[in-house]
Amino acid sequence: MKKMMIGLSVCIFLAATAYGGKLSLKFNGGGTYLMGGDFNKACDGFRDYEKSILGAGETLVDNLKKLGLGFQFGGEVLYEISPSLAAGVEIGYLSASVDSGFERSAFSYKQTLSPTLSAVPITLNMHYFIPLGAKMKLNVVAGAGAFLSHLKYGYEIIDTRYPYSGTWKPETKTVFGAKAGVGLEYSLSNRIALTFDIGGRFAEITGFKGPWSGTYVGVEKSGTGTLYYYELDGQYPLVGIYETLSAAGHYQNVREGKFSLSGLSALIGVRIKI
């Protein structure tokens, strides 16, 4: 995938040189929203399960938050094939994080999960421009490419019986993804235009695996784990980090867990013709 991206980038540059097409640089940034994947399902599962086992007079403080809001920025080189059509090579960065958990009055129990999901998307894009007046254009874009994805996953359990804390740092995963969106360009001069873009993307990651380390009841522990999704008693969707996990007993519908980069973005920026 990386070699293909580099090769196509070189082709676009050579085409611009050979045929005199116009090159421009686009930079933008703003907010993004991620769908989250199985982690977000597990927030509902933890909540429903903990409510089902509360003892008489016991309280539950619900601070289970789903992975969603984050930030995004990037840059793109565009080659104008014609006044209404351009090809681009884009590289960016997006990230979202959350501290999610709950507390129970029994044993002063508190559990916190702290995932940070980030990615470097490298995409090839096609732009179609529609004039909306002397200075404004509508920009319709679609693209696809590689998403170099990284997850950092912290966890902590405060319990008078079995305190536990640690961090899991799985290996970077590269997955294929796609994007599409619409935007507006407003020309400030012959060379500079302001941009506003709203877009969606699709990219999902399974098979996160890597080393973990932590402290369990005062003892240092470490190992290698994979994120698994399972349904406890067939009705509570949960995720956990295990060396291996198979369906048996209370664990049903077991599979490797999935994180999702799919979502929406709203970006503002500038395009400069060179």
Secondary structure, DSSP 4 states (H G I P E B T S, - for coil): -HHHHHHHHHHHHHHHHHH-PEEEEEEEEEEEEE--THHHHHHHHHHHHHHHTPPTT--EEEE---S-EEEEEEEEEEEEEETTEEEEEEEEEEEEE--EEEEETGGGEEEEEEEEEEEEEEEEEEEEEEE-SSSEEEEEEEEEEEEEEEEEEEEEEE-SS--EEEEE-PPPEEEEEEEEEEEEEEESSSSEEEEEEEEEEE-EEE--EEEEEEEETTEEEEEEEEEEEEEETTTEEEEEEES----BTTEEEEEE-EEE--EEEEEEEEEEE-
